[in-house]
Amino acid sequence: MDITQILLAAQSPDGNLRSAAEGNIKQFQEQNLPNFLLSLSVELSNDERPPESRRLAGIILKNSLDAKDSAKKELLTQQWVSLDHSIKLQIKESLLITLGSSVGDARQTSSQVIAKIASIEIPRREWQDLIAKLLSNMTQPGASVPLKQATLEALGYVCEEIPPEHLEQDQVNAVLTAVVQGMNQTELSSEVRLAAVKALYNALDFAESNFANEMERTFIMKVICDTAVSKEVEIRQAAFECLVAIASTYYVHLDPYMQTIFNLTANAVKGDEEPVALQAVEFWSTICEEEIELQEEYEGSDDANSTVNYRFIEKALPSLVPMLLETLLKQEEDQEQDDNAWNISMSGGTCLGLIARTVGDAIVPLVMPFVEANITKPDWRCREAATFAFGSILDGPSLEKLAPLVQAGLDFLLNTMNDPNSQVKDTTAWTLGRVFELLHSPCSTNPIISNANLPRIMAVLLESSKDVPNVAEKVCGAIYFLAQGYEDAEPASSLLTPYLPNVIAALLTAADRGDMTHVRLRASAYEALNEIVRVSNIPETSSIIGQLLQEIMRRLNLTFDHQIFSSGDKEKQSDLQALLCGVLQVIIQKLSSSDAKSIIAQTADQLMLLFLRVFACHSATVHEEAMLAIGALAYATGPDFVKYMPEFFKYLEAGLQNYEEYQVCSISVGVVGDICRALEDKILPFCDGIMTVLLKDLSNSQLNRSVKPPIFSCFGDIALAIGENFEKYLPYAMPMLQGAAELLVVLDQNDEDMVDYGNQLRRGIFEAYSGILQGIKGAKAQLMIPYAGHLLQFTEAVYKDRSRDESVTKAAVAVLGDLADTLGPISKDLFKSHLFHVEFLRECLDLDDEVRETASWTQGMINQAIVS
């Protein structure tokens, strides 16, 4: 087979030629993988072959080594590992030769493929001479510019691909030396210098011991700071990116260099090209994030001062804040129209917000003079910058410091919603949203929103919801946060009742607008509507919410008539259906938790019909929202929900089997729990089907692990619903629970995500046991005796593990009480031989009210079992 011709044909505009070539490539790959990969590497390295065939050869080679999907990636890794050693050697030699190619694309692809192979081999202690071979390219006399550039790119990619612990320190030192030499001003090629700075960026994680050594650290910092004033924009930008990475990785070592860095960043922000200025601001944002994290980590602890918090932001405040305020005046025209816009003005405002969180009250006197000086100027840029500055510093300073300023300025902000400039209105609406989100508290002694100013606030917001889409979207956000402030303030939410019809009408109009190029307006309007429903005072508003229910059902019904001509049309239909199902869920929950349940009872049949039609449209996003709404409907209708089960069950089953879209699967598992609580033993006819699928889910290695803890909890829900009928599932469910408990022993305790997952899994296992014990209690209680010893061993192991969180503690204590309660006197010997419970309960009696209450009930149950 002529690989060159096949690769060229695979890119042909002729569809027939193309698909035949793709078939040939696939066949070659499947029939003789070693030769296939070798042929690709030879093609890539041969300067006499066409650039197009070489480029595709490189892409296919890279895709034969790596994949986004972890299971596929593992398979490709194993395929490479099992190749004959001599073939691998030839491929690697070809790739190293390609680094000197005259064709840029081939060099770059080769450096990426080298890194992919390194990521497989170096952790296995193979290809140990790779770094040395790459470095020899840098040091050999007369090395060409393309070779040096490609070699530095390869070094950078290798550092990006492999974890720091897999390179020896002498290899790291050699890489850093080569990279720093490449950055040196004596290197005449700007391409090589740029590649060197980018390689340094990727190598920084490896340089921990170099940064711990003052002499080496100072040398590296000097080289970076010198590079930050290079004459090439791209090189300056890359040097500042290195400083940003150092701010986050090596904060503790920065003190001696901060004056130099401040001068560099100040010059860049004031006068450099925007890509460089953005990185200079990003440096200070990163310092803020580090210092915020240090403050949060050691808040209230005795060793707060023993960790290194240099308070760089506090020290730089008098110079830093004015510098950032100047950036706010560098807006772009119509930047508010573009969701992805990011410029120096936005970056400066974001950094200002982080500074406010870092230093609190200290920022206010530095920003307010700027606000007052600019807020009424004729130039729209000054007015917008003043509003942006004010909105940016609302999160961080104390309520005492901000409340007087906000109370004085609120009327001014409301007037500014009539500003002639759209950008000023956009920022003002955003600022109002921030005021309501961060400072509006109806229960405080001097609330921001009162009976006196609410009419004016509502009038302005309702009028502004008709403004251009980007302003209207921010206004919907402001309405959302205004409503949210009343969420835990029951009587105070009555204040909103008189405005409810007009607010609902305004939000529905905003959601319906024809100028819907601004995709977020519709979502923002419906989210605000949900919040308004959540906080409404039902005794006063049930009829209004009932009318809204009818309107949302009407809108959902209309979506089925949408003309679908393209995938874009399908996506729009799905998005709208998902939003409407979300509103229905909130309305159902709100009405069912009150005396207005009858409204749901009257419309339940129509609702269920709509949800089933939504499922028939087959879209994952809608599936999730419709499932959640059905869970709410099951809770609202209770045992009456059983009449919908025959028709609904096939969709529930499909959701439980949806391994690819695991969120759908997870939500479906949660809905099973809702239905169990609603139907109780009426769910029995469907349990065989549900349990079969759930057990399959647990055995499926493709299913995302996050779904497994809720499945165990679901076992508990099913057992509680069907009681002793759960007996038939015990031989299948219990080994699964025991297997999961054993898996917990081997989880990596140094990995935060794994610790978190371990806690979710434990809680799921305990909730399963609790539900099963309570369900089987009574005549069939003895069925649990064979499993009781294992349960106590597992609980003891969890008790001894300090990484358990409070929810696990509570679930563990509850299960001990359930065990004693269900088995009664039979459990006497078990508890006497597992005495850890004495200490465990003592510990729990010192915790918060909920845990203490559970612990004292459990203690009573165990005492009763032991003395009986």
N, C-alpha and C positions, 0 to 999 in steps of 0.2 A: 504494500500500500504506500502511495506517495503522500506522506503526511502533510507536506506543504500544500499540495493541490486540494486535499480534503479540508484543511483549515481555511484556505481561501474560499472554497465553495460554501463553507458553513456561514460565510458572511455575504454571500451573493444576494443581490436584490431579487433574483429568480427563486420563488418559493419552493419549487420542485427540487432545484439543485440543492437548495439550503437544507431541506428536510432529508434528502438522501445523504448528504454529507454528515448531518447530525446523527443519522442512523449508523453510518460507518464508524464515526468516532465512538459511539456507545458500544458498538460491537467489538472494536479493537480493545476498548477499556475492559470489557467484561471477559474477553477471551484470553488476553495476555497483558495483565496490568503492569508487570515489571517492564516489559518492552515499551508499552504505551507511555509510561512515565519517562522512561529513558529517551524515547523519540522526541517527546515534548521538550525535554531539557536540551537536547542536541539542537532542535529547531530554534529554541530561544537563544542559544549561544552562537549561532552561525550568522556572521555579519553579511553573508552573501544571500541569505534568504530575505523575502519581502518583509518590511516592518509589520504589515497587517497579520501575516501568518505567525510571526514571532510574538506579537502582542497577545493573540488568542491562545497560543501555546502556553504563554506565561499565566494567563488567567485560568486556563483549565488545570494547569499544574498546581496553582495555588488552591483552587477549589477542590483538588484531590487530596489536600492535606488538612483542610480546616472547614468548619461549618458553624453557623450560629447555633443550630440545634445541638444540645449537649450529647444526645444519643448518637446522632450522625457523626459528630466530631470524634467521639470515642471509637466508632467503627473505622473511620478514616485513619485515626492514629494507629489502631491495631494493624490495619492493612500495611501501613508504612513500616511499622516495627517488624512485621513478618517477611518483608522483602529480603531477597538475597543480599548479603553484605557488599558483594562486588558491584551489584547494580546501584545500590545506594551511593557507593563511593563515586561511581562514574557520574551520577546525577549531580552530586554535590560539587565535583570538580567542574562540570559544565557550568554550574551556576556561578562559581567563583570566577571562572574565565569571563563570563558575561558582564561582570562588573566593569571590565575595561572596554566594553563595546562602544562603538561610535554612535549608537542609537540610544537616545535618552530613555525612551519607553522600556526598552529591553533591560537597561541597567536598573531602572527603578523596580520593574517587576521582579527581576532577579533578587534584588536586595530584600524584597518582601517575602519571596519564597524561601530564601536562606533563613529568615527569621522564623518562618512557620516550621521548617525542619528543626531549627535550633530549639523551638519550644517543645518539640517532641523528644529530641535526643539529649539535650543538656541535662534536664532533670534525671535522665536515666544514666548519667555519667558517660554519655557517648559524645562523639564529635568534640572532644576536649581540646583539639588544636584549632578550632574555628577562630577563636579570638586572636590567637597568635597569627594565623594566616591573614586575617583581615588587617591586623596591625602592620604586617610586613608590607602590605600595599601602600601604607602611609609613609613608610620609611625607605622604601627602595629608591635608589637614585633615579631621578628623571621620571618619577611616577606622573602620569598624565593627570590633568585637572579632572576629566570625567571619571577616572578610576578613583581618585581621592574622594570626589563628591559621592560617588555610588557606595564606596566603602564606609564613609561616615553615615550615610543613610542606612546601610545594612546594620552598622553598630547600633544606631538609634532604634531601629525596628527590633533588633534582638533584645535590647534592654526593655523595650515596651512589652515584648511577648513573654519573657521569663521572669519568675519571681526572684527578688534580690538574693535569697539564700542559695541559689544554684550557681552563682559565680564566686570563684575564689577571690580573696582580697587582692592578691597580686594581679589577677586578671582585671579587676575593677580599677586598680591603680593605673594599669597600662592603658585601659580604655580612656580614663580621664586625661591621662597625659596626651594621648593622641588627639583627643577632642579639643583640649585646651590649645594644643599646638595649631590645630586647624583654625581656631578662632583668632589666632595671633595676627596683628595688623601686618606682619611681614609676609603673611600669606596673600599673594597678589589677587587670587581669584575670589570674587565675591560669592560665587556659587559654592565653593568649598567652605568659605567662612559661614555661610548660611546653613549648610548641611551640618557643620560642626556645632553651631549653637543649638540646632534642633536635636542633634544627638545628645548634647549635654542635658537638654530638657528631659529626655527619656532616661538618661543615666543617673539623674539626681537621687532617685530612690536607692541606688546602689552605694551612694557615697556617704553612708552614715558615719563610718569610722573616719573618713577623710574630713567630714565636717566637725567631728569631735576633736580633731588635731588643729590647734590654732593656726599654725604656720600654713598648712595645706588649705585650710578654710579661707584664710585671708588671701591666699594666692588665687583661689577659684573666684572669690568675690570680686577681687580687683579685675580679673579678666572679664567677668560679666559686666561690671560697671564701665570698663573701658569700651566694651562692645556696645553698650547702650547708647554711646554717642557716635557710632559709626556713621559714615555718610549715606549708607543704603537704608531706606525705610524698613524693608523686610527684616534686615539684620537687627536694627534697633528694636523692632516689634518682638522678634524672637528672644532678644536679650531680656526685655521686660517680662516676657512670659516665663523665663527662667526665674526672675526675681519673685514673680507671683507664686511659683511652685515652691521656692525656698521659704517664702513667708508662711506657707502652710505646713511644709515638712520640717523645717529647721528654725522655727520661731525662736526657740531658746538660745540660738547662737547669733541672733541678729544685732544685739545691742551695739557692738563697736562700729557697725556699718550704717546705722540709721541716719546720721546727719548727711552722709554722702548720698544715700538713697533718697532722702527727702529732697535734696537739691536736684537730683536727676528727675524725680517724678514731677516736681514743681515746674521745671523747665519744659518737660514733655507736655504736661497738661496745658501750660500757657501757650506754647508756640509750636508744638510738633504736629505732624500729620495725625489725623484722627485714629488710625489703627494703633499707633504708638501711645497716644494720649489715653485711649481706652484701657490699655494694659497698665498704664501708670496709675489710673484711678482704681483698677482692679486690685493692684497691690495693696492699697489702703483698705479696700473692702475685705480683702483676705485677712489682713491684720485684725480688723474689727471682728471677723468671724472667730478667729483664734482666741481673742480676748473675751468675747461673749461666752465661748465654750468653757474657758478657764473659770470665769465668774460663776457660770451655772454649775460646773462640776464641783466647785469648792464652796458653794454658797452655804453659809452657816456652819462650816466645819472649822475645826481648830487649826488645821494645817493650811488654811487659805493663803497665808503669806509665805509658806515654805515652798510652794510651787512657783515656778518662774512666770510671773505676770509683770512684764516690764512697763505696762500702762503706756505703751507708745502713743496711743491715740490721745490720751489725756495730756501727755506732754506736748504733742504736736498741735493740739486743738487751736490755739490762737492763730496759727499760720494755715492749718489744714482747712478749716471751715471757710474762710474767705476765698481760698483757692477753688473750693468746690462750688461755692455760691456763684462764682464767675461762670462756671461751666453751664449753669442753668440757663444763662442768657444765649447759649449757642444752639437754640432749637432749630430743627429743620421744618420747613413749611409742610403742613399736612402730615406730620409724623404720627398724629393720633389716628389717622386712617389706616395705618399699616400695623397689623398685629405683631409682625416680626421685626418692626423697626427697633434698632438699638444704636444709639449715638451718644456723644459725649455728655449731652444734657441729661438724658435718662440715666446714664451711668453715674453721673455726679449726684443726682437725686437719690439713687439707690444707695450710694456710699454714705450720703448724709443721713439716710434712715438707719443704716447700720451704726453710724457714729452715735446717733441718738440712743440706740439700744445699749451701746457700750458705755457711754458716760452719763446718760440720764439728764438730770436738770441742767448740768453745766453747758449743754449746747444751746439752751433757749436764749440767753442774753446775747449770744453770738449771731443768732439767725434773725431774731425779731427786728433789729434795726434795718436789715436788708429787706424784710417783708414790708415794713412800714414805708421805707423809702421808695419802693417800686410798685406798690399795689395800686396806686392811682395814676401812674404815668401814662401819657398818651400812647406810647409804643406798646403794642400788644405783648411783645417779648418780655418786657419788664413785668407786666401784670401776671402773665402766665408763670414766669420764674418765681415771683413772690408767692403765688398760691401753691406752686409745686414745693417750694422750700417749706412752707408752713405745713402742708400735708405730710411731707417726708419725716418731720420730727415728732409726730404724734405718738409714736410707739417707743417708749423708753423713759421720758421724763414723767414725774409723778402727776397724779390727778390734781393735787393742790397747786402745782406750778402751771398746769395747762388750763384748768377749768376757767379761771378768770379771763384768759386770753381768748378761749373759744367762746365764752359767753359774750365777750365784747365784740368778737369778730363774726359771730354766726349770722347776724342780720346782713352784714357786709357780703358774706359768701352767698347768701340767698339772693341778694341784689345782682351779684356778679353772674348768676345764671341767665341774666339778660344781656351779657356782654356781646358787643357786635362780632367778636372774634370767636370762631368755633373752638379753636384750640384752648382758649382761656376757659370756655364753658366746660370743655371736656375735663380739664384738670380740676376745675372747681367742683364738678360733680364727683370726681374721684376723691377729692379732699373731704367733701361732705360725707361720703361713704366711710372714710377713715375715722371721721369724728364720731359717727354713729357706732361704728364697730368697736372703737377703742375707749370711748369716753362716756357713752350714753348708758346710764344706769338708773332706771326709774326709782330704785329703792334708796339712792344716796340722799344725803340731807339737802344737797343743792344740785338737783339734776340738770343736765344740759337741756333736756326736752321737758317742757312743762305744759300745763293747760293753757298758759298764756301764749307760748310761741308755736304750739303744735299746728293750729289752723294755718298759720303763714307757711310753715315748713311743708305741710301737705299740699297746699295750693301751688307752691313753687315746684315741688317734685312732680305733681300730676301734670302741670303745664309743660314741664321740661321733658316729660316722657314722650312728648310728640316731636322733640327736636331731632336733628340728624341722627342716624343710627348709632354712631360711636358715642355721642353724648347720651342718647336714650339708654344705651346699654349700661353706662356708669350710673345713671339715675336709677335704673332697676336695681343695681347693686346697692345703692344708698337706701332704697326702700327695704331691700332684704335686711340690711344691718339695722335699720331703724326698728323693723318688726322683731328681729332676733333679740334686741335689748329687752323685750317684754316676755321672753320665753319662760323665765323662772320668776316672773312677777305677776302672779295670777290676777289679783284685783286690778292692778295698773293697766292690764291689757284692755280693759273696758274703754280706756281712752281712745283706742283705735276704732271701736265699734261704729261711731257715727260716720267714719270715713270709708268703711269697708266696701259698700257698693261701688263708690267712685274709684277706689284703688283697684278693685277687681276688674272693673270695666277698662281702666287705663292700661293695666298689664295685659289683658286679653287683646286690646287694640295693638299694643306694642308687639305682641307675639305674632300678630296677623299681618304685619306691614308688608307691603309689596316691595319696598326697597331693601330686600333682605340679602343684599350683598354682604352685609356685616353679619356673619353666621352666628356670632355670639349673642346678638340681641334677643333672639327667640328663646334661647336657653336661659339667658339672664332673666327674662320676663317670667318664664315659668318657675324658675327657682325662687324668685321673689314671691310669686303667687303661693308656692308651697309654704313659704315661711309665714306669710300672712294667715294662711289657713291654720298652720300649727299653733299660732299664738292667739287665735280668735277665741273670744269668750262664748262658748257654745250656747249656754242658756239664752244669750242675747242674739246670737247670730245663726242658729241652726237652719232657719228658713233660707237665709242668704247662701249658706254653704250648700244646702240642698239644691238650690237653683244652679249653683256653680257646678255641682255634680252632673246635673242634666246637660249643661252646656259642654262640659269636657267630654261626656259620652257622645254627644252629637258630633263634636270635632273628631273624635277617634273614629266614629262610624264613617265620616266623610273620607278619611285617609284610604279606605279600601277602594274608593272610586278613582284614586290618582292614576293617571296614565303613566305606565312605566315603559319607557323606550330605551333606557340605558342603565348602566350600573350606577351612574350619578343620580338618576331618578329614584332608583331603588334605595340608595343610601339616604336621600332626603326623606323618603317615606318612612324608613326605619327610624331615623333620628327623631322625626316628629312623633311617631307612635311611641317611642321610648319616653319622650318628654311627657306625653299625655298619660301614659300608664303610670309614670312617676307621680303626677298630680292626683290621679285616681287613688293611688296607694295612700297618699297623705290624707285625702278627704275621708277614705274608708276608716283609716286609723283614728282620725279625729272624731268622726261621728260614732264609731263603735265604742269609744271609751266614755260614753256619756248616755244621757237619757234619750239621745236622738237616734238610737240604734234602729228604730223602726224605719227610718229613711233608707237605711241600707237594706233592710229586709224587703222593702218594696221594690228595690231596683236590682237585687242580687242576681235574678235570672238574666236580666239584660246585660249586667256587668260581665257575668260569666261567659255569655255568648260572645261579647266583644273580645274578651281575653283569648278565647279559643280561636277566634278568627285571626287574632294577632299571631298566635302560634303557627297558624297555617301559612303565614307569610315567610316563615323560616329565616329569621335574622337573629344573630346572637345578642346584639345590643338590646333589641326589643324583648327577646326571650327572658333576659335577666329582669327587666323592669316589670314585665307581665307576671313573672313568677312571684316577685316580691308583692305585687298587688294582690295576687291570688292568696298568698300567705295571710295578708291582712284581711281579705274577704273570709277566709276560713275561720279566723279568730272572731270576726264580727258575726258570722252566721251560726257558729257552733255546730251542734249535731246535724242541723239542716244541710250542711255542706255535703253530706253523703250523697245527695241526689246528683251532684255534679261529677262524682268520682268516676263512673264508668267511662264517660267521654273524656275527662281530663287525664285519666291515668296514662294513656298512651303518650301524652306530651310530658308528663312527669317522668315516665320511664325513659323517654328520649333524653330529657335533661340530665337525668342521673347517669346516663351512658355517654354523655358528651365529654370525652377525655381531652379533645383538642382545646375546646373553649372551657377551660376548667372552672372559670368563674361561674358559668352557667351551671356546671355540675355542683359547685359548692352551694350556690343559692338554692338549687333544687333540693339538696340535702336539708337545708334550713327549712324549706317549705314542708318537707315531710314531717319535721318536728311540729310546725304550726298545725298541720292537719291532724297529727296524733292528738295534740292538746284539744283540738276542736271536736274530733269525732269519738275520741276514747275507743271503746271496744268495737265501734262500728267500722273501724278501719281494718278489722280482721280479714275480710275477704281479699284485701289487696296486699296483705303482709308478705305472702310467699313471693310475689313478684318483686316487692320493694327489697326484701332481705336478700333475694338472689342477686339483684343488681348491686346492692351495697357490698356484699361479700366479694363480688367480682371486682368492684372498684378497688377494694383494699388489696387485692392480689395483682392489680395492674401496675406494672412498673412505669408505664407511660404517664399515668395520672400524676399531676402536680401534687407534691407531698402536702401542700397546705390544705387539701380537701380531706385528708385522712382523719385529723382530729375531730372535725364536725361529724364525720360518719360514725365515729365511736359514740359521741354524744347522742347521735340519732338512735343508736341501739337502745340507749337508756330511755329516750322518748317513746320508742315503740313498745318497750317492755312495760313502761308505766301505763300506756294506753290499753294494752291487751292482757296485762296481768299474767296469770299462770299459763295462759296460752303461749307464752314466750318459750315454754319448755322445749318445744320442738326445734328451736333455733340455738339452744345452748351448745350442743356439740360442735356447731360451726362458729358461733360468735366467740366463745371463750378461748379457743386456741389463738384466734386473731388478737384478742386482747393481751393474752400472755406473750405472744410473739412481739407485739409492739412494746410491751413493758421491757422485754429483753433487749430490744433494739436501742432503747434509751441508754443502756449501760455503755454502748460504744460511740455515742455522739461526742463530737469534738467540743470540749468545754472551753476551748480558747476562741471559738468562733461565736461571735455575738448572735449571728442569725441562727446558728444551731441551738444555742442556749434558749433563745426565744421560741424556736420551733419545739424544742424539748418540753418547754413549759406548756405550750398549746396541746401537745400530744398527751402529756400527763393529765391535764385537765379533762381532755376528751375521754381518756381511759377511766378516770374516777367517776365522771358523769355517767358513763355507760354502766359501771358497776352499781352506782347508786340507784339508777333507774331499774336495773334488773333485780336488785335486792328488794326494792320497794314493790316491784310488780309481782314478784314470786312469793312474797311474804304470805304466810298462812299455811294452808295444807301442803303446798309443794316446797316449803322452805328448805327441806333437807336436800333438795337438788343442788343447793349452793355449797354444801359441805366440802365436796372435792376441790372446790376452787378457793376456799377461804384461806388456806395456808399460803397459797401463792399471792393472794391479794395483800395479806399482812406483810409478807416479805417485801413486796413491791412498795407498799406504803412506808415501811421502815427505811428502805433505800432512798425514797424521796425525802423523808424526814431528815436524813443525814446529809442530803445534798443542799449546800448553801445557795445554789443558783436558782432554787425554786422561787417563784414570785407569790404574791399574797393570794391570788385567785387559786393557785394550785394548793396552797396551804389550806384554804377554806374547803376546797373540794375533797382533799385528803382527810381532813377531820370529819367532814360530813359522812364520808364513806365508812369510816370506823363506826360511827353512830348507827348507820343503816345496817351494818353487819351485825352489830349487837342486837339491834331491834328485830331483825329478821330471824336470826338463828336463836335468839334468846339464850336459855341455859346451855344449849349445845355448844355455844361459843366460849363458855367459861374457861376450858383448858387452853384454847387457842390464845386468849388474851393473857392468860397466866404465863404462857411460854413466849409471848412477844411483849415484853414489858416496856418497850420503847414508848408505848402510848402514854405512859404516866408523864414522862418528860415532855413529850410532844404537846399534850393537853395543857401542861403548866405553861409552856411557852405561848400557846395560843390564847390563854386567858389574859395575857398582857398586851394583846394586839387590839385592833380597832373593834368597834361595837359588833359588827356583823360576825367577824371571826369568833369573838368572845362568846356571843350568843350561841353560835353553832357548837363551839367547844363545850360549853356548859351543858347543852342538850346531850351531846355525845357522852360526856362524863356520866350523866345520869343513866343513860342506856347501858353503858359498860358496867357500871356499879350494879345495876339491876340484874344484868346477865350473870355477873360473878357471884352475887350473894344468893341468887335464887336456887 
